[in-house]
Each structure stands twice: as C-alpha cells, then as structure tokens.
C-alpha cells in the first residue's frame, strides 16, 4: 500500500497530496516534486516516438533507498504519483497499475463534477475516500 | 581529520601492478644509470606493461618472511587482513630483483668482475631469504653486441657467468648502452613482466595450498583472508577475470563469518573493501549493471548491521562512505566513456551518502553527550601507532571472542570515539557530498532534484551557522518553487530563509520574507502568521523583532545586538522592495476603466488593494506612476486625506483616480509604469512596496486564469459588488487617448458612376451640431491613400469647375481651408475628380476642425475630425466603332486610290446618365474629304443609355499616294458632357483613333451616272465613264449582256482604246420592263493588255441594281401633276 499519493496538474503544481500522517509530510512533497524531473523526461521522450498511442503508466521513477516512486500521466498531462515503502516487496507491478487505474477513474469523476473548476485543488470527499483506501493504514 | 578513518586505504583504491626492484643502479652520480632509470619510469604510456619499478640498494633489506607454518592446527587467527599486507606486496616485496652490472664480454678483468657480480647476486639472494622472488642480472655494455651465435667469446662467458651466479640463462640480459636505449628497455621490461607473472602465479599456488590445512570452525577468518590474497595476487598478475571471481568468493565468505558486536566493524570494513574491488573490476570490465547489482546487494546485506548501539554513528559514516566511493567509481567510469542516464547516475549515490552523513550527524548529536572529558590514557593509542588488522578496535586488537575482554576498557574506548565524533564537522561533509550530487543532477537534467539538494545544502549551511551562504542558496532556488507553485515547499524554504534573515539582521530580506510568509502562498497556521505580522509591524516601527522560533539560542543573542545596531543606524530607514516577482501579503491591481478615452472625457483609473494577513494593516500612501509623468500628481492617495488607508484581511479596497488628458497626447498611449505603496512612517521606517506595470504578482496570472474558467463566476456576477471578486479583476495597464467625437455631419451628393475622363462632381456638405464655433475647418480629399499605384496616376482632383484638369493635378488635395463653421451652420464645397481609367476607387473626405470645450471645468481646445469614404466605380461613357464601306455600303477590305468611299462611325452610349454630344470632327491623315467640310451630324445630340449615334463621311484617297500600303487614317474627335452637368462647364474631348487601311490602285476606273430610280416603260439613261489611270494606252473590251428586265439601246459589244489619263464615256438607254429592285444588264469589261488586273474588281464600282417604280396610272398622274 502507498505511503503517499499525489495528483499534479499539467503545469506541475500539486492538485492533491496526501501522505501517511505519521511521517514527515514535507519530505514526501520533496519526493513527489523531484520525481517530476523523470516524469517530464519520460513524457518528452515517449511523445516523440509514439504520438498518441501512449502508455499512461510510466513505471518506477526513482529507485531511492527508502521509497519506490511510481508515475502515471493522463492524456491531459495530469500526473499521478504513488510512493511506496521500499521494504514493501509484496506489491507487484500489476497492483500498482490497478491502483493508478482506480485513481484515474476517481479523478475522472472529480473532473465530471460541474462545480469543480479544473486546475483548482481537489477537495472531493469521494476522491479522498478512494485515496484513503489505497494508503497504508496507520494507528 | 577524523573522517579519514572511513576513507578507503590508497593501496586498495589503486590499480595493482607487478613490483620489480632494480638494484645496482647509481641514479644520482652515474649519467648512464640515470638514463636507464629514466627510460624505465619516465613517460610510461598505457601500452607499456603494468609494472611498478623501484630503485633499491644492492643490500636492501626486504621484509622478512615469517617461518612457514607446517600446521594450522593450533593456530587461531587474530583478524581478517593485516593492515600492512597490501602495501607490502605492492611496494615492499618485489616479484623480481634485477641486478644491473657494468661488464663487457671482452673486459680485461673478466675474472674479477665475474666473481664480484656473483657476490652481488648472492647478497640479494640472502636479503630475499625465504621469498620466491626471482633474481635477474642485466649487464650494461658499451659495445653493440654481435648477432647471437657469432660471438663465441660472449656465449662462452655468458655460460660461465650464469654458472657463477647460479642463474638460468633466461635471467641474464645484456643492455648495450647505445642509441636504441628505449627499444632495449621495452624488450627488457617485457621479459621482466614474464618473470613477475610467474612469481605471482607461484604465490597464488602457495596461498591456495594452505587451504587443505584449514578447518571451518577456527579458521573462518583465514578463508576470507586467503581468497582476498589470491584475488589480489591475480590482480597483480593482471588476471582481472579471476581476481573478480576470487573477490566474489571472498565477499560471500565475509558474510558467512559469525558476526557479533565486537567484530562487526571488522566484517563491515572488509566487506566494504571487497565490495569496492568487485565494483571497480565490474566497471573496468564494462559491466556497470553488475557493479550496480553488487552494490545493491552489498547495501541490502549491510544496512542492518549496525553493530554497537553507542557507536551507531559509525555505521552511518560507513554507509555514507560506501555510497560515496561507489559514486566516485561510477563517476570515474563515466569519465572513461560509460554513459549514465537520468535515473541511474552517480548523483543518487552522492545524495544517499549525504543522507547517511545527516543520519550520522543526528546520531552523533544524540549519542555524544557534551561535557565528558577525553579519557587518559588515550584508549585509541596503540604501540605501533596504527592497527594490525583492518577494522579492529585499538584497545582490543586481535581479540576475536564474542564478549569484550574488559568492560571498563570498552567503555572508555567508546567514550573516546564519541568525543572524537563530536568534533567532526558533519555539515562540511554533508555540504561537500550534496555539492557533488548537485553537479551530477545538473548534468542529467534533473532541475527539481537539483533544487531540492540545494535546499538541503542551504539548510545544512544554516545548521553550520553560515547564514550568508544558506541565505544565498535558499534565495536562489526559492523562485523555482514559487513559479511551480508548490506552496508547502515554498513556505518551508521561506521559513528557513526568514530565520537566516533574522539572524543576519538583514532588514530588507526580513521584511520581504515576512511579507511573503503572510501572503496567500504560505500555508502557515494563523497564529504563526499573526506572530510574523507583529514582527513585521515592529520592524516598520524601527523596533527589534522577536526572534524566530527554533533558532539556535546562542545565535539569537548575537542577532539581537546586530538588530539594535541596525536600528540605531540613521538614514537607512527608507527602502523600496520590488514585490512583483514575489507573492506578498498585500496584493495590488490597477486598471483603466476603459481601453480608450476621448480627450474630452476624464480618464478614470482604479487601483484595488487587498491584504491577506490575519490582522488589519494600514498604509500611508498609494501612488501610481504613468508613462507621462505629468499625470502622476493626480494619482496619489495619502493617509492625510480623507481616504481610509486601513486594509481589512481579505477585503479588497478600491481607490479611484481621474484626470484630464492633455490635448497634445491625443493618439498616444498612457501606460501604468508602476504602483508604489508606502508602509510605515517617516519617523519609523518607510517601506515602499513597488509593483511594475499594473500590479499583480508571481501568482496572480494563474489565479486570473482559474477565475475565468470557474463556473462560479457566473453566479457571483449577480452580487451587489461584482467588481470586487478579487481574482476576476483583470489588469488594464494602458489606455489610448483618442480625439473627441466630432459633432458634425458630412454629406456627399453625387451621381455615380464616374465616366472616364469626365469632371466628376461631388458636392460636400458639412453641417455643424457643435455648441461652439468650429474653427479652421479643413478638408483633405482625394483618392484614399494606400490603393493601387496606377489609380493615383490616373486620378486627379481639383476644385476648379471650369477647366478640365490636366495630368499634373494631384490625386489628393490636402488641407483645403473651408473657414469657420457657426453652430448649426453648413459649409458646402464641390470637388471635381477626373479618372483616366476604369475600375472602382475609394475616395476620402477628411474634415478636420478645432473646437473649444470644457472638461471638468477646464477649457480645452480639441481637435476633431471626421472621415467619410465613398467607393465609386468608373465606366467608359460610350463605345465608338468605325467601319469603312464603299459608296455602295459594302464593307471594304482595301481602299482604291482616288476613288471615293465612306467612313461610318457608331457612338453607343454605355452611361446610365444621358450624354450630350456637343460636336464631332475628323482629323484626317493621308485621306481627304470628298465633300466640303460640313457641320457635325452629331451636334447637340442627346444619347440615352444604349442609344447609338451614327455619322457618315465620304472620303477619298488622293492620287499619288503610295499604293499597296497600310496607312494611318487619322482620328475622330467627340466633345461631350453629361446632359445634367453645368452648361458652363467644360466639354470633354474624347479622341478615337481610326483604324489603318490598306491601299490599292486600279488601272481602269469605271463608274456610272444613273438616276436614283427608274420607272417601268420609261427610258433610263445610263452613262458609263471609263478612266484610264495608267500611263499606258488601255484597250478595253466591253459587252452588255441581255437582261429580262430591261431592253436597252447602245453598243452591245465594243472594243475601244483609251489614252493615258483620259476617260471614255459610253451612253446606254435602258428601258425597264418590270417594277421593283431589278438587276441592271451586266456590263462585262475586259482589259486584254492588262490581264493581270482583276476585271471582277472593276465590277464592284458599277451599280448592280436599280429600283424600278411601277408605271403610274395616267389620270392619277395628272391629278398629282395638277396638285
């Protein structure tokens, strides 16, 4: 299960960041922010090669000592980042993919809300619920 | 430096090379020996064999070899690897000792020298006692040797020398001291290299042979040691593949050792060494993925092996070193050609190393309590000054049992280590590592990672109390986070920067960061914000602010006194802060009410100000500067006035300014160049917040965009103050001053279209609706500029109604004065246009005037103007067609000389308006008129649309004109005007060029005189005239053919001669028998002398038919006659 889940706008500012409460929240902000380097690089290199036939799932971004950072980019260039504890070896690639898919579906629901202004921070309860379901349960 | 304890020993990091000792060389005093030594060691390039040479004295003492152990049964090893071992085999124990000796084969004292050489060899052998190192002898000779086998003395003496020195033939070399020294040396060293290889091979065999004596319970350490040694010897032998294999075995054996707290450091140290060797060889073999995999495995295995809890910082230091040295290996491999990628580059390892050093610092902080004094005697001192084995504790070397042998000693030792650790400059280490990482991430396109590391560096400088550097770094990266709008991160950086600014007592930066932390980009808690706001107000009052929380207490004192000094300093209490690129807590937006203002309207400007801080804040002055500074005086709001200058949190406030533009600024743009807001007061501290342009800051563009997208905006629009929806306020930073709206009407009356070349009249009527006199009314009229260049050449404007203007008249008449215009009055003017070509044209009528008017009680003179344009098509007034016909109205393709013919002109009107043709005339060339000049037949004819006027001229080509030629005939002139135009106006001359005709001459001309009609049964006399046009006598045969319609009298057939230039007449009396158009009896003419001429051509001059009237009734005739 994830320790941090983030949604990043097309212009690379955060729309939503949620991390495990017990740990240093700021550190996750930095981790997500730095992972955007790799996301940008991947988008630009893939964009050239395949055009619109793009795989949304970007795979593992940063192999850090403590965490594994996974990325996913929607067609509208909104980025999802999931941070998983490195010690959590039970998670397979497929499970990460399905987490991203769930996240994407929920994000689509948020976007469909006529009262949501695209580009504003996400405050949807339903989205929050979906994210909570994917986070490590603490306490 | 204590950090060096963790550095890898240099003998581990170097590339092992075979060690060969050279003796018998006197490199100081002997030039020849010096040259030989230089050839060995100077400029060693990569293609030379890897040997490290050393010159040693002949009686040099080599390290003693311990007596060989025959049994390991009772032997308990004290450690894994001795600290001196690697150095011993790299630099002390040679693989080969070479003895240089000057001896020529024909030396006179051969015997003596031979025995001296043998003695020297013996000395070397003795000092190498017990070692397997080989000895070789090199004879330095002055003479060039003969080819092998030819010099019998040489081979005999070589044999003898080998025997005397107990050498094999392969170990005796000859070095002739001649020109090709380097070549000989290279051959020599290749031979040495082979010897060295053999030596290391036997060493490997020797170490391997120990294995059978070892047992797994007591000799575990030796397994590791032996594998390491074999691998190291393999490296010396340059067999890196096998070396790698043995190192890998050694590595797995290290982890099989029984690990406990006392030997953990030793195991980790050795594991680190072996791992380093493995990674190094993997990179060398160009298998970087193997290296990375090995390193990962190494880290996974060792991460948890912390060892002694009181010395946990040691583990972090060791981990950090592991990452750092791997990063260095990786970086070195890249320099040698390896390519790294964004997600796998040395930067990550440096970063991780920095991270572990941070851990180390933290642990050191926790574990090393201050105040304890360094124990005496120093437990870290050893008798030899160093350790015997790598990774052991100085106070219990060689001790391998699980529990420390002396608990008290252990405690003192740990304390000593802790005290030492306390003095380590951790921050320096961290910053250096972060610096390395930053350089790497910069190279591999990771700007955000770079920024993140720079933040860490800044924080580390902050902890190291180097506030200036910390501040610089933070300030540098802050704007990246601001523009990417990561508020949480920005707040964090700002808070640190604020602490730096406080501790440095940098007033301006302190104010700036306070402002940003109070602003909307900061996610600080409300109580934090109000604390900062209080501090900010204190600074504005020229007071010392409260220290920031979490500041180092020792620095706070120093900062306080710095602040007090600053406050005492006079003169520096005014400062301007550019806030545009930040996100300050006071937001400001300005807009002109409209993108353009007429010069007679007051210009309205609104400035909106909003504060985001938790408590109300007041300011003293708000001023706007405009591109024309003369207006600035109108755009100032001051607290001394009745304006309310207190801002309530989150409540936007609007300030309105209005001023009257100067008339000379008409057509110019007024821009807002800046806005200044003054906080504080003159007796405290004045801070001017300054915005460039119409305000806004680093975040407002995005907010405006979001606001425009928002669906909520529509709902908000219905509220009472829609303008005060802050995000929805758009900037309008410039306005155009445009001229006053003219209050006149311009009416054009005319009758389109224009006819080509006519003087087209347009009547312009200007009527004033002004309240005052319009002065200096001026008209600019003509072809509107910017159209086709050809149009301007064929368009002419004039005001003169009585003259057709010529081509010199311009296409645009500028500034025609029309005088003054009274209120309600009308001015009229006729303008005439002449267009020489067809097509549509745009005409411009620009009426300008000045009028006096009042704006907000001020009298100003405004210039106004009104433009009218009209598009008019130009048409040809009429089409003229011309044809030449014979007197019989038959079309002529050629005209006979001196024979009359007709010219017909048709004028067809294509004008929609009636045309008056005043007159027409012919201007003939070559031709002459056959009739006296008469009045024009078209005179005063009025042509309606599509009507046609035809004129007929009888012409003749005078004799003597060059025949068989094309000649010009002249022009047809028509004078005309519109029927509706002024009768006094000029007539327009239109000239039509007549077509050319082809002339021909006829030898004989024949024509007939006959009445215009005949009557049945009444005589009809016809006289034929036959003219000879040639200079010869012409014979003519004539015959008249009978006809049913006529009887006739006269010569039926005749042959006659006509003298040159004369004419013959033939008279016939025809007697018509039938009424109606009748064909005359045919006259056949033949010219026997002039066969070439076509007699048919003659016939066309003759009448063919005649109208015969019926016979009238006699009585009626009489009655008619009577009447």
Interface residues (C-beta under 8 A of the other chain):
Chain A: X11 X12 X13 X14 X17 X25 X26 X29 X30 X33 X34 X36 X37 X38 X41 X61 X62 X63 X64 X65 X114 X115 X117 X118 X119 X120
Chain B: X299 X342 X343 X348 X352 X355 X445 X446 X447 X448 X449 X452 X455 X484 X485 X486 X488 X489 X492 X702 X705 X706 X709 X710 X711 X712
